[in-house]
Amino acid sequence: MKTIKMRLTPESVDNVIAELKDYQNDLERKLKILVGRLTQEGVQVARSAVITSQGDSHDAGVDYKIDSTSGEIIEATIWLTGTDALFIEFGAGIFYNNGNIHPKAAEFGYGVGTYPGQRYAITPGYWWYRDESKHLRFSLGTEATMPMYRAAETIRNQIIQTAIETFMKG
């Protein structure tokens, strides 16, 4: 914790005000660094999970935004993009997901066997479906690699150490 000493003179009070403004600016700079580091770590974990997902779902990516335009609040958002994002997060079919259940599946109402109109998600092996062009497609489903869950978990696990590094060294 920074200590500021002063005398009760107008010049000393002015110096303390200037020091406090410098401290405030430094604190804001370090907060931006902290949010940026945690965001980048989360994005890296999420992208790795998207890339390693096995199965039929390939239309997914990771995007993010860091915003400090409100002045006092620095916020970061990480999200999945693409039509297959939920399949990669929560999984589809048991071929890749037998026993690998997303910890938040029940809370959000997603996961293996929850797709509207599905009939074969719990059937071992594979199934067939018709795509948008009405072509018959073979599927083993999609592995739930949980990019958002893992990104959030990583950020939670690293926030204290990253904050210590940022504020003590930064």
N, C-alpha and C positions, 0 to 999 in steps of 0.2 A: 504494500500500500504506500502510495506516495505521501510524503509529509511536506507541508508548506508552512514556512515560518514567516512571521511578519511583525512589524512594529505598528503602533497606532499613529501613523503619519499618513498624510494624503499620498505621498509618493509610494510608500510601502503598500498601501491598499491598492493603488493602481497596478503595482507589480504583481500582487497576488491575483488580481482580476485577469491580467494578461497570462499568468501561469495557469489559471483555471481554464481559460479559453484554449490554451495549447494542450492541456490535459484532455479536455473534451474532444478536440480535433483528433488527438492521438487515439483516444478510446474509440471514436467512430471509425477511424482507419483500421484499427485492429479488429473491430466487429465485422467490417467488410471482409477482411482477410479470413476470419474464422468462418463466416458463412460461405465464402468462396471455397475454402479448403474442404469443408464438410460436403458441400454440394458436389464438388468434383469427385470426391471419394464415393458418394452415393451413385453418381452417374456412371463411374467406372464399374462398380459392382453390378448395377442394373444392366449395363451394356454387355458385360461378360455373361450374365445369366441369359440374356436374349440370344446371344451367339451360340451358347452351348445347348439350348433347348433342342431336343430330338423330336422328330415326328413331322407332321404335315403342315404345321403352321410356320410360315416364314415371313409374313408381312407384319413386322413389328420393329420398332426402333425406340430410342430413348431421346427425350429432349428435356431442356431445362431453361429456367429463367431466373435471374437474380435481379431484384428490384429494390432500389433504395430511394425512389422518387418521392415517397411520402415524407421524407425528412427525418423522422425519428425512428422509423421501423425499417429494418433491412429484412427482406423476405426472399426465400428461394423456393422454387417449385420444380419438382422432377416428375415427369409423367411418361407413360408408354404411348406410343403412336402406332397406328396401323390397324387393319381389320382383325388381325390375329392376336392382339395384345392380351385380351382376357384368357384366351386359350393358353398362352405361354405363362401367364401369371398363375392361373388356377388349374390348368391341365384339361385334357379331354381323353376319355377312354382309359382302360386299366392296363393296357400293354406297357406303357411307360410309367404309370402312376400307381401301381399296386402297392399300397401301403405308404405312398408318398402324398399325403393329404396336406393342402395348404392350411396353415393354422387359423386363418381367418375365413375359410370357405363357408362355414355355416353362418357366420356373422353377416357376410355379404350376400349369401344365397347363390354362390357360384361353386364350381368344382365338378368333378366327374359325376355324371348322371343328372346334372341340373339343366342342360341345354334344352330349350323348349322343343317338344316334339321328338326328342331322342328316344330310341327304342333299344339300342344295342350297346350303350356305353359301358355297361357292367359285364357284357358278354366277353369272355376271354378270347384273345386273338385279335380279330380285325372285323371291319364292317364296310359296307358300301353306302355311298350317298350320291345324290345328284347335285352337281354344282349349279351356279347361276345360269350356265348355258345348257342345262339339262343333261350334261354328260355324266355317265356313271363313273364314280371315283372310288378307289380302294383306299382305306385308311386304317392306320394303327393308332391314330389319335396324336396327341401332343403332350410332351413331358412338361409338367408344371415346374419350371425353374424359378418361379417367384421373384422376378427382378425387383419389383417395388417393395415387397416384404423384406427381401435381403438388403436392399439399399437402406431402408428405414432402420433395420436392425444394426447394420454397420454404423450408420450415423449415431444411433443411440449409444452403441458400445465405444465409439471413439470421441464423443463430444468432450468429455472431461480432459482427456490427454491432449487433444487438439487445442482446447482452450488454454490449458497450461502452457503448451508450447508457444501459442500465438501471443499470449499476454505477457509471459515472462521473457521471451526472446525477441518478440516482434517489434 
